[in-house]
Amino acid sequence: MRRWLSQPSLMSSNQREIMMRKNSFAFVALMVVAILLQGCATYTYVPSYKDDQSEAYNIADAGGLYLGIKDRALSEAKTPYKGPGIGIGDMLTVASIGVGAFEGGVLGMSNLGSAAFNGAHGVWAASSDDYWSSNYFYGYIPLDYNQSLKSPMDVRAYVENKLIETSIAVLFDQGFKVNKLKTSEILNNKPVKRWALENSAYGCSFDKVNCLLTIYTVNENQIAHSINPGFLGDKRSVESWRFYLGTPEKKSTIDITSTGTKSIIPELDFYKKLSSSMPNWFNLYIAPNRASTPSHESGALPYNFVLNDGRFLEFIDPDS
């Protein structure tokens, strides 16, 4: 039988020990780098509660809103809110909607009709320095809330379906019928979804398409693992899916818009009931003049607010 004889080592035992230490150090260093890189890709800055800011501000800040968002003195609470510069909400009729903010129009309408429709019912424009003038929803969803959510794509589909189902149920309770519109509107590679609303009490008609529910849900590339801020949801600082925003024109939004109605749609009541019906991780920012209500003399609340778990929270300086 042939036997292979081991060659005598050319290194001394001391040299071999030094080499092993070097290899061990290199391995540990690589592991540390890998962990740090993974952390950078997975976890982000976790906001802590600021006692000198309102709860509404803290919730908005945890959702990434900061441009143009501010608390106001109690004496200014009910006055119109106007952030710096030109806001998205002020640009609804600007041609950005018609010239490419969305691709495609509304099925069954001419190009001119679609442009007018989009101008009346749009919820975004080309502003890049504004977060305050359009609605926004987001959440930190604990991993143990729904263990079937395995990927950002799962999370996106779950949140969107939950929101659509709940929104339609609330609208039914308010006496509205809904009709899904066939559109080809795309933003950040995801569809903008719209439903025509009908309710004779307010003059909303499927034929006129003059009352509309719009929902846009961010791309799954804006969803990642994070840690829930301890003041949100069920108040646990646990590993979560962060359902977040991109640039201002690519944030998740829900909006009801109307034109040519005979009375004011109770949009504020819709948002309140929606917030109460959604899980407590769902946070909803409503921009100034984006919640119509017959209870306000102007027909809509002229200031912004936050809804969380059915609670109505205003941006009021806690020291005022």
C-alpha positions in Angstrom: 0.0 0.0 0.0 1.3 3.4 -1.0 1.4 5.9 1.8 1.8 9.7 1.4 4.1 11.1 3.9 3.5 14.6 5.2 6.1 17.2 4.4 7.9 18.8 7.3 6.7 22.3 8.0 8.9 25.1 6.9 7.5 27.4 9.6 8.3 27.3 13.3 5.5 26.8 15.8 5.8 30.5 16.7 5.4 31.5 13.1 2.4 29.3 12.7 0.8 30.9 15.8 1.4 34.4 14.4 -0.2 33.4 11.1 -3.2 31.9 12.8 -3.7 35.1 14.9 -3.5 37.2 11.7 -6.1 35.0 10.0 -8.4 35.1 13.0 -8.1 38.9 13.1 -8.9 39.2 9.4 -11.9 37.0 9.8 -13.3 39.0 12.7 -12.7 42.2 10.8 -14.5 40.9 7.8 -17.4 39.8 10.0 -17.6 43.3 11.7 -17.6 45.0 8.3 -20.3 42.6 7.0 -22.5 43.3 10.1 -22.0 47.0 9.7 -22.9 46.9 6.1 -26.0 44.8 6.8 -27.0 47.2 9.5 -26.7 50.1 7.1 -28.9 48.3 4.5 -31.5 47.2 7.0 -31.7 49.6 9.9 -32.0 53.3 9.8 -32.1 56.1 12.4 -34.9 55.5 14.9 -36.5 58.8 16.0 -37.0 59.5 19.7 -39.9 61.6 21.1 -39.2 65.3 21.3 -41.0 66.8 24.3 -40.8 70.3 22.9 -42.8 69.3 19.8 -46.4 68.2 19.5 -47.4 64.6 19.1 -48.5 65.3 15.6 -45.1 66.7 14.8 -43.3 63.7 16.3 -45.5 61.3 14.3 -44.9 63.2 11.1 -41.2 63.4 11.8 -41.0 59.6 12.3 -42.6 59.3 8.9 -39.9 61.4 7.3 -41.8 64.6 7.0 -39.8 67.7 7.8 -39.8 70.1 4.9 -42.4 72.7 5.7 -43.8 70.9 8.7 -43.9 73.0 11.9 -45.9 73.5 15.1 -47.8 76.6 15.6 -49.0 78.6 18.6 -52.3 77.7 20.1 -53.7 81.2 19.1 -53.0 80.3 15.4 -54.3 76.7 15.6 -57.5 77.3 13.5 -56.0 79.7 11.0 -54.9 78.7 7.5 -51.6 77.0 7.4 -49.2 78.0 4.7 -45.8 76.4 4.4 -42.8 77.9 2.7 -42.7 78.2 -1.0 -45.2 76.8 -3.5 -46.8 73.6 -2.2 -47.9 70.6 -4.1 -51.5 71.3 -3.0 -51.3 74.7 -4.6 -50.3 73.2 -8.0 -53.2 70.9 -8.6 -54.1 72.6 -11.9 -50.6 73.0 -13.1 -49.8 71.0 -16.2 -47.3 68.7 -14.5 -50.1 66.2 -14.2 -51.0 66.5 -17.8 -47.5 66.5 -19.2 -46.0 63.5 -17.6 -46.4 63.2 -13.8 -48.7 60.3 -14.8 -48.5 58.4 -18.0 -51.7 57.7 -19.7 -55.2 58.9 -19.1 -58.7 57.7 -18.1 -60.2 55.0 -20.2 -63.1 56.3 -22.3 -62.0 60.0 -22.2 -60.4 61.9 -25.0 -56.8 63.3 -24.4 -58.2 66.7 -23.6 -60.8 65.2 -21.3 -58.2 63.1 -19.5 -56.0 66.2 -19.0 -58.8 68.1 -17.5 -59.7 65.2 -15.3 -56.2 64.7 -14.1 -55.8 68.5 -13.5 -59.0 68.5 -11.3 -58.2 65.3 -9.4 -54.4 65.2 -9.2 -52.7 64.9 -5.9 -49.0 65.5 -6.9 -47.0 68.0 -8.8 -43.3 68.6 -9.5 -42.3 70.3 -6.3 -39.2 68.8 -4.7 -39.0 70.9 -1.5 -42.4 70.3 0.0 -43.9 67.7 2.3 -46.7 69.6 3.9 -49.3 70.1 1.1 -50.3 66.6 0.1 -51.7 63.7 2.2 -49.4 60.9 3.2 -49.8 57.5 5.0 -47.0 55.4 6.4 -46.3 52.8 9.1 -43.9 50.8 11.1 -45.4 47.3 11.1 -44.0 44.9 13.8 -42.7 41.7 12.3 -44.7 39.7 14.8 -47.9 41.6 13.7 -48.2 39.4 10.6 -45.6 36.7 10.2 -46.8 35.9 6.7 -45.1 39.1 5.4 -41.8 37.8 4.2 -40.6 40.5 1.8 -41.1 44.2 1.0 -43.4 43.1 -1.9 -45.6 41.2 0.5 -45.8 44.2 2.8 -46.7 46.6 0.0 -49.5 44.3 -1.3 -50.8 43.8 2.2 -50.9 47.5 3.2 -52.5 48.5 -0.1 -55.1 45.8 -0.1 -55.9 46.6 3.6 -56.3 50.3 2.9 -58.4 49.8 -0.2 -60.7 47.3 1.5 -61.1 49.5 4.6 -61.6 52.7 2.5 -64.4 51.2 0.4 -66.1 49.8 3.5 -66.1 53.3 5.2 -67.4 54.9 2.0 -70.2 52.3 1.8 -71.1 53.2 5.4 -71.3 56.8 4.3 -73.7 55.9 1.5 -71.3 56.0 -1.4 -71.1 53.5 -4.2 -67.7 53.0 -5.9 -66.6 52.2 -9.4 -63.0 51.2 -10.1 -61.6 53.3 -13.1 -59.4 51.7 -15.7 -56.4 54.0 -15.9 -52.8 53.6 -17.0 -51.3 56.1 -14.6 -47.9 55.0 -13.3 -45.6 56.6 -10.7 -42.3 55.0 -9.7 -43.3 51.9 -11.6 -46.4 51.4 -9.5 -50.1 52.2 -10.5 -52.1 55.1 -9.2 -55.5 53.6 -8.5 -58.8 55.6 -8.7 -62.4 54.9 -8.0 -65.3 57.1 -9.1 -67.8 57.7 -6.3 -71.6 58.0 -6.5 -73.9 59.5 -3.9 -77.0 61.5 -4.9 -77.1 63.3 -1.6 -73.9 65.2 -2.6 -74.3 65.2 -6.3 -71.5 62.6 -7.0 -72.2 60.7 -10.2 -70.5 57.9 -12.0 -71.5 59.5 -15.3 -69.9 62.8 -14.5 -66.9 61.2 -12.7 -66.9 64.3 -10.5 -66.1 62.6 -7.2 -63.0 60.5 -6.9 -61.0 58.3 -4.5 -57.3 58.1 -5.3 -54.8 55.8 -3.7 -51.1 55.5 -4.5 -48.9 53.1 -2.7 -45.1 53.4 -2.8 -42.8 51.0 -4.6 -41.6 48.0 -2.5 -38.0 49.5 -2.8 -39.1 52.0 -0.2 -39.9 49.3 2.3 -37.2 47.9 4.6 -36.5 46.5 8.1 -36.3 49.1 10.8 -37.0 49.5 14.5 -40.4 50.9 15.5 -40.1 54.2 17.3 -41.2 53.6 20.9 -44.0 56.2 20.7 -45.8 54.7 17.6 -48.3 51.9 17.3 -48.3 49.7 20.3 -45.3 51.6 21.8 -42.8 48.7 21.4 -39.3 49.3 20.1 -39.3 46.1 18.0 -38.0 45.1 14.6 -40.5 46.2 12.0 -41.2 46.7 8.4 -40.9 50.4 7.7 -43.4 51.5 5.1 -41.9 54.8 4.1 -41.6 57.6 1.6 -39.3 58.4 -1.3 -39.1 61.9 -2.8 -42.2 64.1 -2.2 -43.9 63.1 -5.4 -43.4 59.4 -4.6 -45.0 59.1 -1.2 -48.1 57.0 -0.4 -51.2 59.0 -0.5 -54.9 58.8 -0.3 -57.2 61.6 -1.3 -60.9 62.2 -2.1 -61.5 65.0 -4.6 -64.7 66.4 -6.0 -65.9 69.0 -8.4 -69.4 70.3 -9.3 -71.1 68.8 -6.4 -74.3 70.2 -4.8 -73.0 69.9 -1.2 -69.8 69.4 0.6 -68.5 65.8 0.9 -67.8 64.8 4.5 -64.2 63.8 3.7 -63.0 64.6 7.2 -65.4 62.1 8.7 -64.1 59.6 6.1 -60.5 60.0 7.2 -61.4 59.8 10.9 -63.3 56.5 10.4 -60.6 55.2 8.2 -58.0 55.8 10.9 -60.2 54.2 13.5 -60.6 51.1 11.3 -57.0 50.6 10.3 -54.4 49.0 12.6 -52.6 51.3 15.1 -49.4 51.2 13.1 -51.2 53.1 10.3 -50.4 56.9 10.4 -52.1 59.4 8.3 -51.0 63.0 7.6 -53.7 65.2 6.1 -52.6 68.4 4.4 -54.3 71.8 4.6 -57.5 72.1 2.6 -57.4 68.3 1.8 -60.2 67.3 4.1 -63.6 68.8 3.1 -66.2 69.1 5.8 -69.5 71.0 6.1 -68.6 71.8 9.7 -66.0 74.4 8.7 -67.1 77.7 7.2 -64.5 77.4 4.4 -65.8 73.9 3.5 -62.4 72.3 4.4 -60.0 72.4 7.3 -57.4 75.0 6.3 -54.7 73.5 8.4 -52.8 70.2 8.6 -53.2 67.4 11.2 -52.4 63.8 11.9 -54.7 60.9 12.5 -53.5 57.8 14.4 -55.8 55.1 15.7 -58.7 57.4 15.4 -57.1 60.2 17.3 -57.2 63.7 15.8 -53.8 65.4 16.5 -52.9 69.0 15.6 -49.6 70.7 15.2 -49.8 72.9 18.3 -46.6 74.0 20.1 -46.9 72.3 23.6 -45.4 75.4 25.2 -48.1 77.7 23.8 
